């Protein structure tokens, strides 16, 4: 049983939440390393030496063409076979914000029927027509297979995006991600009611979907930033409300590390 799972957090080309992501995994008990994508492509760093792969938030390639699309293509054209072996080996992948956009545009999410090469959904422009930077509530789907969100309940987390509206390509894709336990998180109000109302749902995401997983529950993406709520003082309400000692987003990383300790 591995006591300190190894976390690889991708960086480079405009990704800017890599330090926070890596620190969250370190605090959760992993040995975490930030790695520039070019070092994976060149073979200087070997993906197979790690247990969890993170695609952090940011503005890769300046969000040119579409958010996450260029970075996703660079991964697919250079190291995608290695990423798919990583998933097949039972390891974990997480993408947050820009990283979620990358996973969807690679086809790694939702990965229906184990097809991780075909893009079947997208993340597009917010209904508000503007960049949204605010705190929201998301609610765990208790029937989800997602490893990362088990027991998180409802949590406050910040969003920082201009293209966060989750859109499945067809009604059948939407039906299946619901019926197969792949909807992990949904936007909700302060008492846990799932809602489409703006700004509680900050982007107009279909069925208020804030995060999804693949059919195994081991590949996960979400638009809000759990790594930005690992300390109680991250929450802007900390001077006004009694809050847990740890930031509520920290549970996402603790779940991942605990799973890896038991698995490997």
PEUR-V449074 format. One record per residue. PHI is phi in degrees with one decimal (999 if undefined). D_FIRST is the distance of its C-alpha to the first C-alpha in Angstrom with 2 decimals. Layout:
# PEUR-V449074
phi=PHI d_first=D_FIRST
phi=PHI d_first=D_FIRST
This chain:
# PEUR-V449074
phi=999 d_first=0.00
phi=-78.2 d_first=3.80
phi=-86.7 d_first=6.32
phi=-123.6 d_first=9.26
phi=-57.5 d_first=9.53
phi=-97.6 d_first=12.77
phi=-108.7 d_first=15.81
phi=-111.3 d_first=19.03
phi=-111.9 d_first=22.16
phi=-71.1 d_first=25.28
phi=-140.3 d_first=28.57
phi=102.9 d_first=32.12
phi=61.8 d_first=35.33
phi=104.1 d_first=35.80
phi=-61.9 d_first=32.32
phi=-135.5 d_first=32.54
phi=-112.4 d_first=29.70
phi=-68.2 d_first=27.02
phi=-64.3 d_first=26.97
phi=-63.7 d_first=26.56
phi=-63.5 d_first=23.75
phi=-63.6 d_first=21.83
phi=-64.2 d_first=22.55
phi=-61.0 d_first=21.35
phi=-67.0 d_first=17.86
phi=-60.8 d_first=17.93
phi=-63.2 d_first=19.08
phi=-78.5 d_first=16.39
phi=112.7 d_first=13.72
phi=-93.5 d_first=13.25
phi=-97.7 d_first=14.71
phi=-113.5 d_first=17.66
phi=-138.0 d_first=20.46
phi=-83.6 d_first=23.79
phi=-133.0 d_first=24.95
phi=-67.8 d_first=28.46
phi=-54.0 d_first=28.75
phi=-62.8 d_first=30.96
phi=-73.0 d_first=28.25
phi=-74.6 d_first=26.16
phi=-62.5 d_first=29.36
phi=-74.5 d_first=30.35
phi=90.5 d_first=27.04
phi=-59.5 d_first=26.83
phi=-118.7 d_first=23.39
phi=-103.6 d_first=21.19
phi=-60.4 d_first=19.67
phi=-66.0 d_first=17.14
phi=-80.2 d_first=15.41
phi=-119.0 d_first=14.43
phi=-111.9 d_first=12.54
phi=-138.7 d_first=15.40
phi=-114.0 d_first=19.09
phi=-116.3 d_first=21.74
phi=-109.5 d_first=25.48
phi=-79.8 d_first=27.09
phi=-77.8 d_first=30.56
phi=146.6 d_first=33.75
phi=-136.1 d_first=36.76
phi=-58.5 d_first=35.79
phi=53.3 d_first=38.95
phi=63.3 d_first=40.99
phi=59.6 d_first=40.36
phi=-65.5 d_first=42.97
phi=69.7 d_first=43.64
phi=-164.7 d_first=41.12
phi=-57.0 d_first=38.18
phi=82.1 d_first=35.10
phi=-68.1 d_first=36.97
phi=-68.1 d_first=37.47
phi=-61.6 d_first=33.90
phi=-59.8 d_first=32.71
phi=-65.0 d_first=35.15
phi=-64.4 d_first=34.03
phi=-64.7 d_first=30.42
phi=-62.5 d_first=31.70
phi=-81.2 d_first=34.08
phi=-122.9 d_first=31.78
phi=-133.4 d_first=28.04
phi=-66.4 d_first=27.84
phi=-61.5 d_first=26.73
phi=-67.8 d_first=23.69
phi=-63.0 d_first=23.01
phi=-67.8 d_first=23.41
phi=-65.0 d_first=21.02
phi=-57.7 d_first=18.43
phi=-66.2 d_first=19.08
phi=-62.6 d_first=19.20
phi=-80.0 d_first=15.69
phi=87.5 d_first=14.45
phi=-89.1 d_first=14.18
phi=-109.8 d_first=16.16
phi=-133.9 d_first=19.69
phi=-131.8 d_first=21.82
phi=-129.6 d_first=25.50
phi=-121.4 d_first=27.67
phi=56.5 d_first=31.48
phi=-57.4 d_first=32.47
phi=-67.4 d_first=28.96
phi=-63.4 d_first=29.50
phi=-58.2 d_first=32.84
phi=-62.8 d_first=31.27
phi=-61.4 d_first=28.81
phi=-67.6 d_first=31.74
phi=-79.9 d_first=34.10
phi=-75.5 d_first=31.77
phi=99.5 d_first=31.45
phi=-67.8 d_first=27.68
phi=-124.0 d_first=28.63
phi=-81.1 d_first=29.51
phi=66.7 d_first=28.62
phi=-59.3 d_first=30.54
phi=59.0 d_first=30.14
phi=73.3 d_first=27.48
phi=-89.1 d_first=30.23
phi=-100.6 d_first=28.75
phi=-111.4 d_first=31.84
phi=-103.2 d_first=34.63
phi=-75.9 d_first=35.38
phi=-122.6 d_first=36.35
phi=-149.3 d_first=36.49
phi=-150.4 d_first=37.36
phi=-123.7 d_first=37.50
phi=-121.6 d_first=41.10
phi=-60.8 d_first=43.50
phi=-57.7 d_first=43.47
phi=-58.6 d_first=46.34
phi=-69.7 d_first=47.62
phi=74.0 d_first=48.34
phi=-146.1 d_first=46.84
phi=-68.2 d_first=43.73
phi=-110.2 d_first=42.01
phi=-129.3 d_first=40.44
phi=-161.4 d_first=39.92
phi=-89.6 d_first=37.53
phi=-133.6 d_first=36.91
phi=-108.1 d_first=35.10
phi=-124.9 d_first=32.64
phi=-124.1 d_first=31.56
phi=-66.5 d_first=28.44
phi=-86.8 d_first=29.27
phi=-64.7 d_first=27.65
phi=-91.7 d_first=27.88
phi=-72.2 d_first=25.95
phi=-83.1 d_first=22.85
phi=-62.5 d_first=21.64
phi=-64.6 d_first=18.04
phi=-71.1 d_first=19.35
phi=-105.0 d_first=22.27
phi=-60.0 d_first=21.09
phi=77.6 d_first=22.99
phi=-76.3 d_first=24.71
phi=64.5 d_first=28.07
phi=-114.2 d_first=30.80
phi=-139.5 d_first=30.40
phi=-84.5 d_first=32.88
phi=-148.0 d_first=32.08
phi=-85.8 d_first=34.39
phi=-114.7 d_first=35.56
phi=-149.4 d_first=37.10
phi=-156.5 d_first=38.31
phi=-109.1 d_first=41.43
phi=-132.4 d_first=40.02
phi=-117.0 d_first=37.70
phi=-81.7 d_first=39.41
phi=-76.5 d_first=37.14
phi=-133.6 d_first=39.34
phi=-70.7 d_first=38.35
phi=-71.8 d_first=40.57
phi=-143.9 d_first=41.90
phi=-59.1 d_first=42.16
phi=-68.1 d_first=40.10
phi=-60.8 d_first=37.13
phi=-61.2 d_first=37.44
phi=-58.7 d_first=37.76
phi=-70.8 d_first=34.66
phi=-67.1 d_first=32.34
phi=-73.8 d_first=33.55
phi=-70.1 d_first=33.51
phi=-100.3 d_first=30.10
phi=69.5 d_first=28.28
phi=-103.4 d_first=27.96
phi=-80.8 d_first=29.91
phi=-94.4 d_first=27.36
phi=-139.6 d_first=29.73
phi=-133.7 d_first=33.51
phi=-67.5 d_first=35.97
phi=-147.2 d_first=37.55
phi=-87.6 d_first=39.97
phi=-70.5 d_first=39.28
phi=-113.2 d_first=39.12
phi=96.9 d_first=36.88
phi=-84.7 d_first=39.49
phi=-60.7 d_first=38.58
phi=-145.4 d_first=41.47
phi=-99.3 d_first=43.10
phi=-68.8 d_first=45.32
phi=-85.8 d_first=45.45
phi=-95.9 d_first=44.12
phi=-61.0 d_first=41.48
phi=-96.6 d_first=40.53
phi=-77.0 d_first=41.09
phi=-131.7 d_first=41.43
phi=82.1 d_first=42.69
phi=-52.0 d_first=39.49
phi=-52.5 d_first=40.02
phi=53.0 d_first=39.24
phi=58.9 d_first=37.96
phi=-74.2 d_first=34.69
phi=-105.5 d_first=32.71
phi=-162.9 d_first=29.40
phi=-134.1 d_first=28.19
phi=-126.4 d_first=25.13
phi=-84.5 d_first=25.03
phi=-62.5 d_first=24.96
phi=-84.7 d_first=21.14
phi=82.2 d_first=20.79
phi=-98.7 d_first=18.49
phi=-109.1 d_first=21.44
phi=-140.4 d_first=23.30
phi=-137.2 d_first=26.43
phi=-147.0 d_first=28.62
phi=-79.0 d_first=31.84
phi=-65.7 d_first=31.56
phi=-106.7 d_first=29.52
phi=-68.0 d_first=26.65
phi=-69.6 d_first=25.84
phi=-94.4 d_first=29.41
phi=-141.3 d_first=28.75
phi=-105.2 d_first=25.88
phi=-118.4 d_first=28.33
phi=-59.2 d_first=30.98
phi=-75.0 d_first=33.63
phi=-67.9 d_first=32.91
phi=-74.8 d_first=34.64
phi=-63.8 d_first=38.40
phi=-89.2 d_first=39.08
phi=-60.3 d_first=37.41
phi=-74.9 d_first=40.82
phi=-108.2 d_first=42.22
phi=-128.4 d_first=39.59
phi=-69.8 d_first=37.08
phi=-127.1 d_first=33.65
phi=-58.7 d_first=30.04
phi=-63.7 d_first=28.71
phi=-105.0 d_first=26.28
phi=-61.2 d_first=27.51
phi=-71.7 d_first=26.87
phi=-72.0 d_first=25.55
phi=-62.5 d_first=22.51
phi=-58.6 d_first=20.94
phi=-58.1 d_first=20.59
phi=-80.1 d_first=18.16
phi=-62.7 d_first=16.27
phi=-58.8 d_first=15.85
phi=-63.5 d_first=14.49
phi=-65.7 d_first=11.87
phi=-64.1 d_first=10.79
phi=-59.7 d_first=10.80
phi=-67.0 d_first=8.69
phi=-61.4 d_first=5.88
phi=-77.1 d_first=6.37
phi=-77.9 d_first=7.36
phi=-116.3 d_first=5.29
